[in-house]
Structure formats: C-alpha cells, structure tokens
Amino acid sequence: MPRTQPIKAARGVRDILPAAIPLWREAEQGAADVARRFGYQEIATPVIEQVELIQRVGEDTDAVAKELYRLEKRGSQDLALRPEATAGVVRAYFEGGLNQGPQPSRLYLIGPMFRHDKPQKGRYRQFSQFNVEVIGGASPGFDAEVIELAGSWLDEVGVRDVRLELNSIGDAKCRPAYLDRLKDYYRPLKSRLHADSQLRLERNPLRLLDSKVGQDQPFKSAAPKITDHLCADCAAHWALVRRLLDAAGIEYEHNPYLVRGLDYYTRTVFEFYPGGARGQQDALASGGRYDGLAEAEGWPSTPGVGFAGGLDRVIELMAVKGEPVGTRPAADVMVLPDGDLAVEAAEVARICRSVRSTAVDYEPKSLAAKMRSANKLGVKFVVLLSPADAAQRTARLRDMSSGEQTDLAWVELPTRLA
Ligand code: HAM
C-alpha cells in the first residue's frame, strides 16, 4: 500500500551527503596522519558490546543510564550500541593479547558512537569519534602526549582558535576523603539545589561541580577544590603534567570544576572547546586518565589515558571557515549517447576510465538536454556518440572549458584524455 508520507531518517541522525564527504575525509585523514606521526596504530572494535562492559563506564553516567541504545535480547547476551569506545578498546587490548606485547599500546580508532541524547546542533544520536588511547602507561608523559596529539589534530584540520581546560580529579586513594568534604559542604545547601543535583549529592557528588543549572551556580565558588586535596602521588602527577604542557608551549586553563561525564576517570581530565564556547556539549575533544577501568572490566589493573574528538563538531567548524565544498564534479568525463546506444556508450566509458573518472548519461533525452546537464555537473570533457560514430567505433570529444571538439577513434581516447 502506498504511504501518504515519505519515510524519513530516524530522529537525531544525519546523512553525510556527497558534497560534505571531502571535509569528512580531510578530518579523518588528518586524525590518522597525526596519530601515526605520534606512533599510534589503528584498531577497530565492534559497534555492539555487552551491556555489562558498557556499564563499567559508570552506571550513573548519562550515556549508560539514560542514553544507551539497548538491543532486543536474543539468546543469553544483553547487547547495546556503544556510547563510547574506551571500554571496548580496553577490552580488545586484553582479549587480543596486546597486553603481552611491548608496553604501552598506543592505539587510535575512528568510528560511530550512539547515544539517545536530546538532539540539537552538535549533539547527535549517531556521531563519529576519533579516539586515542595509551594503555599500559602510567607516566604523566602520556597524559601530556595525548593532549598534544589532540591539539595537533585540531591545528592540522584548521581549527586553531581553541581553549584547553584541565583538571585533576584524584584517584581511589584521595578522592573518597575529598568527596566526604564535598558532601559536608553541600548538605546544608541541599534544599537550595536543583532536584537533579539533590539526587547527585549522595550518589555522585563530583557531578555537582559541573552542574549547568543556574540555581546551583552560586554555591560552586566556595566548594572545596579537589586539586587542594590530592594525595602525594596524584599531586606529583598533576604537577608533572602541567610542567610537560608548559614545556611544550601548550596553553591551558585550570578549571577546578571540570569533572567529566563518564565515571572511569582518575587524575588528569581535559576538554578542548572552540574559543568562546563553554559547557560540555560544545567540547570538540575530551578525555583523561582511567587507571581503574581495566580492573573494573575484570582484567588485571592497568593504567590508561586517552581522549576522543567529536568529528561532527570539528567538521562543522571546518565547514564554517574552510573552502566551499561541493565544487568537485562526480566525474571528469561524461559520455553522451545520442539515442539507443547503451552498450556502445558503456564500452566507451570503460575505455575512458583507464585514465579518468567517467560516467554515462543513459537518460532517454535529447543530446542538447544531456549537454546542459553535463555542463551543470561541471565535467571537464564530454564524449558525444552518434549511431554513425558508434558503427565505426569513433566519437566526438569536446573539451568543456575551451569548447574545442575533435573527432577520433575510441582507442585514441585514453591518450587524448590523459
Ligand atoms: P565524551 O566526552 O563523552 O568522552 O565524548 C568525547 C567527544 O565526543 C566530545 O568532546 C564531543 O566532541 C563528542 N561527542 C560526545 N557526544 C556527542 C554527541 N551526542 N554528538 C556529537 N558529538 C558528541 C568519551 O567518549 C570518552 N570515551 C573519551 C576518552 C577516550 N576518554 C579517554 N579515552
């Protein structure tokens, strides 16, 4: 039965049309080039993972609690579309035996992630990330390295006006005592906090610090800062990361309220924003250290640090400042058969393709109409094919920029087009 309304794409997802593909390729190629320059190898993991693995990202995390795309259960496994890649890359590092090789493993991954978030500009339900992970390295040198790599990628693709925010959120040794202090501070203020924040106070008090609601803001500045309460090891790590960034000439801002939305972080956390913007949904790239994640997944305790860049957001910025896209024609050469010459036109196209991209206009329309659409497409050459030409295996080649026309044999086409 015919439908009254055409079927549209699912909400919050986008098609990348041919005109936008060159920018995507540039952003991805830039990512791969920079990653390789820093000695990282590519890894690809499945877009489906066991829900149990994903929950290790943090059950109070929005991406797990509210935004997870769970699949209908088939058989014994509970599966979902990955909301992020770090948990899966850590899993693959152990399952694939990379933990047995030289350490650390420097890995990168480019691919789609899925979160059932409220769609808006820059926030999609399917989006692409450039992930960089160093697994099996505890030194602050790796923290500074992935931050430098993220900055180099943004620079390489032409996104230069960025702001880097940095913080340390301690580890399992010092964070519990800090969280007690934070709760002690916020408890008397509880009734004045937003309802969501009231719930977070006991469950996940760190998230009170990155609350975006206006009602919570007046209380932040007097809240204890975690960087004032780090244990000796975390304090030394924090100092060294900053020293390394200073030495590399990388500017950053210490944001004591930066805590990140995923629960697995320890010590270093960071976010890159476009110059001027603030707030989590605008981050272009973000990450941090996750020394407890491997153990939370059931593997031997192994340190790790990394980040993910949001390709959709970075490409939106590239599109604003970059060259207009969509100017490249799909093919250099268009074969225009005059009449019912599909077999012959296909053969001519096959010959031309040995030297240039070539397409055929098979539509049953006049030669003049075909010329008009070839012109609109911006092709460099057309090959006009009449029934008399076809019978003799000849054609007329027209250079679209000069208007020059040449009659020639099919076999001469490659040399003339090269
Ligand atoms: P995340 O902050 O959740 O971290 O996401 C990283 C980046 O992905 C963000 O900075 C943003 O650019 C982009 N992004 C996130 N959600 C969306 C969305 N709905 N639409 C468009 N872009 C989005 C992680 O995913 C961590 N796994 C990063 C990491 C790697 N940490 C350590 N290693």
Boltz pocket constraint, residues with backbone or C-beta under 6 A from the ligand:
constraints:
  - pocket:
      binder: B
      contacts: [[A, 83], [A, 84], [A, 85], [A, 86], [A, 115], [A, 117], [A, 122], [A, 123], [A, 124], [A, 125], [A, 126], [A, 127], [A, 128], [A, 129], [A, 131], [A, 132], [A, 133], [A, 261], [A, 262], [A, 272], [A, 280], [A, 281], [A, 282], [A, 283], [A, 284], [A, 285], [A, 286], [A, 287], [A, 288], [A, 289], [A, 290], [A, 305], [A, 306], [A, 307], [A, 308], [A, 309], [A, 310], [A, 311], [A, 312], [A, 313]]
      max_distance: 6.0
